[in-house]
């Protein structure tokens, strides 16, 4: 079973994000950060995000995710070498192709 690992400075990121998000919230409250929402752009992005769910004959997205997770766990962990990383890059090329063919999940 794969487990996530924290490494390097990753554990300290929330502190920096908290400070940055606090500053943005202050600007929003002061009215200095208000933007106009483009509804056409929102609709376009929503359609693009939902497109894979319209394909009922594509590859199971959970299979793609599981396989990607295995490749990353096996080849791009905290301890890795060049050959493992090259192998992961080769696999990533096929994952882009598989991701383009993802369809709506169907129970087996």
Secondary structure, 3 states (H helix, E strand, C coil): CCCCCCCHHHHHHHHHHHHHHHHHHHHHHHCCCCCCCCHHHHHHHHHHHHHHHHCCCCEEHHHHHHHHHHHHHHHCCCCCCHHHHHHHHHHHHHHHHHHHCEECCCCC
